[in-house]
């Protein structure tokens, strides 16, 4: 079987899968309608959600993130150190949900995080999309990859 036909068939299946999922929702939204509905929700629910318990819960949902192309072992260690200090400074609050870094910094977070006060998550691919993590065009690490290696 021709490989182009196989790839086209796979792409058609994925395309229809996404279209099928989106068809379940009204995706034809207008800014003014969204603004009006948002204002109504805020007016109706802000008071009941403006409580210390809700704020504590929301804080605990944060993925504390550093995704800079300039991240280094040292900067990520300092970043993680702030999470370690949090437990002592704010004992009445749950820590953030996770520390989010690029995969090449996972070991730094793992080695620096004390007592496992939170999880760690990794961003893969080109997230955020506009971040350019290439050192310079054509630059390669010792493994032949254009990405920083440890």
QUIPEVEN-V419150 format. One record per residue. N is the residue number from 1. RES is the residue in one letter. SS is DSSP state (a for helix, b for strand, c for the rest). PHI is phi in whole degrees, 0 to 359 (999 if undefined). OMEGA is omega in whole degrees, 0 to 359 (* if undefined). Layout:
{{N	RES	SS	PHI	OMEGA} {N	RES	SS	PHI	OMEGA}}
This chain:
{{1	X	c	999	180} {2	X	c	294	183} {3	X	a	298	179} {4	X	a	297	179} {5	X	a	293	179} {6	X	a	299	181} {7	X	a	296	178} {8	X	a	297	179} {9	X	a	297	178} {10	X	a	298	180} {11	X	a	295	178} {12	X	a	297	179} {13	X	a	296	179} {14	X	a	294	180} {15	X	a	299	181} {16	X	a	291	178} {17	X	a	298	180} {18	X	a	288	177} {19	X	a	298	178} {20	X	a	297	179} {21	X	a	294	181} {22	X	a	291	180} {23	X	c	295	180} {24	X	c	284	186} {25	X	c	234	173} {26	X	c	279	181} {27	X	c	258	177} {28	X	c	266	184} {29	X	c	258	177} {30	X	c	242	184} {31	X	a	308	183} {32	X	a	295	178} {33	X	a	295	180} {34	X	a	296	179} {35	X	a	299	181} {36	X	a	295	180} {37	X	a	293	178} {38	X	a	295	179} {39	X	a	299	179} {40	X	a	295	178} {41	X	a	297	179} {42	X	a	296	180} {43	X	a	300	185} {44	X	a	283	191} {45	X	a	240	185} {46	X	a	296	183} {47	X	a	297	182} {48	X	a	289	180} {49	X	a	256	180} {50	X	c	269	183} {51	X	c	233	177} {52	X	a	302	181} {53	X	a	296	179} {54	X	a	294	180} {55	X	a	295	176} {56	X	a	297	179} {57	X	a	298	181} {58	X	a	297	178} {59	X	a	300	181} {60	X	a	291	179} {61	X	c	271	184} {62	X	c	288	166} {63	X	b	262	180} {64	X	b	290	195} {65	X	b	236	166} {66	X	c	229	181} {67	X	c	229	180} {68	X	c	266	177} {69	X	c	291	179} {70	X	c	264	178} {71	X	c	304	178} {72	X	c	228	176} {73	X	a	305	183} {74	X	a	296	182} {75	X	a	294	179} {76	X	a	287	175} {77	X	a	296	178} {78	X	a	296	179} {79	X	a	301	180} {80	X	a	292	178} {81	X	a	301	178} {82	X	a	296	177} {83	X	a	292	177} {84	X	a	299	182} {85	X	a	289	185} {86	X	a	303	183} {87	X	a	302	180} {88	X	a	284	183} {89	X	a	287	185} {90	X	c	228	185} {91	X	c	294	181} {92	X	c	274	180} {93	X	c	247	170} {94	X	c	287	181} {95	X	c	288	176} {96	X	c	299	183} {97	X	c	291	185} {98	X	b	202	168} {99	X	b	256	184} {100	X	b	249	181} {101	X	b	220	172} {102	X	b	290	184} {103	X	a	305	182} {104	X	a	290	178} {105	X	a	252	183} {106	X	a	300	181} {107	X	a	294	178} {108	X	a	298	178} {109	X	a	298	182} {110	X	a	300	181} {111	X	a	285	186} {112	X	a	266	184} {113	X	c	292	183} {114	X	c	257	174} {115	X	c	67	179} {116	X	c	50	180} {117	X	c	289	178} {118	X	c	204	179} {119	X	b	272	171} {120	X	b	235	177} {121	X	b	233	182} {122	X	b	241	174} {123	X	b	259	181} {124	X	c	243	181} {125	X	c	78	184} {126	X	c	251	179} {127	X	c	264	348} {128	X	c	292	191} {129	X	c	308	186} {130	X	c	278	179} {131	X	c	290	178} {132	X	c	256	183} {133	X	c	263	173} {134	X	c	282	177} {135	X	c	292	174} {136	X	c	198	183} {137	X	c	302	179} {138	X	c	90	180} {139	X	c	288	181} {140	X	c	226	174} {141	X	c	273	184} {142	X	c	294	179} {143	X	c	265	181} {144	X	c	86	181} {145	X	c	267	177} {146	X	c	282	182} {147	X	c	265	178} {148	X	c	297	175} {149	X	c	239	180} {150	X	c	261	*}}
